[in-house]
Amino acid sequence: MKIIKTFDKKVGDTEYYKYRAPLPKAVAEDSGLISKELKITTKNNKILIEEDKEKKE
């Protein structure tokens, strides 16, 4: 699995990109994080995805 860099838009002379990481279906569904605000961080060369408790209403 690889992180994919995709072109998003161009504003003036500046190009903007988005980065995507495909997740296995079971991991995404079992996480309970679908349609929730997420907090993404890196630690010890790993990407951590967790629910953003500060933005939770």
C-alpha positions in Angstrom: 0.0 0.0 0.0 1.3 3.5 -0.9 0.3 7.0 -0.1 -1.0 8.6 -3.3 -0.3 12.2 -4.2 -3.2 13.6 -6.4 -3.6 17.0 -8.0 -6.4 19.0 -6.4 -6.5 22.5 -8.0 -4.5 25.4 -9.3 -5.0 28.9 -8.0 -3.0 31.4 -10.0 0.5 29.9 -10.2 0.1 27.8 -7.1 -0.8 24.1 -7.4 -2.4 22.2 -4.5 -2.3 18.5 -3.9 -4.1 16.0 -1.7 -2.6 12.9 -0.3 -4.6 9.6 0.0 -4.0 6.4 1.8 -6.3 3.5 0.8 -7.5 1.6 3.8 -8.8 -2.0 3.8 -12.6 -2.1 4.0 -12.6 -4.1 7.3 -10.2 -1.7 9.0 -12.3 1.3 8.0 -15.6 -0.2 9.0 -14.4 -1.7 12.2 -12.7 1.5 13.4 -16.0 3.3 14.1 -14.4 6.5 12.6 -16.5 6.8 9.4 -18.1 10.2 9.1 -16.3 11.6 12.3 -13.8 14.4 12.6 -10.3 12.9 12.7 -7.0 14.0 14.1 -4.0 12.7 12.1 -0.5 12.9 13.6 2.9 11.2 13.2 4.9 9.6 15.9 8.0 7.4 15.6 7.7 7.2 11.8 4.0 6.0 12.0 0.8 7.8 11.0 -1.8 7.8 13.8 -5.5 8.3 13.0 -7.9 9.0 15.9 -11.1 10.7 16.6 -10.7 14.4 17.3 -12.3 14.8 20.8 -11.9 18.6 20.7 -14.2 19.0 17.7 -16.8 16.5 19.0 -20.1 18.1 19.6 
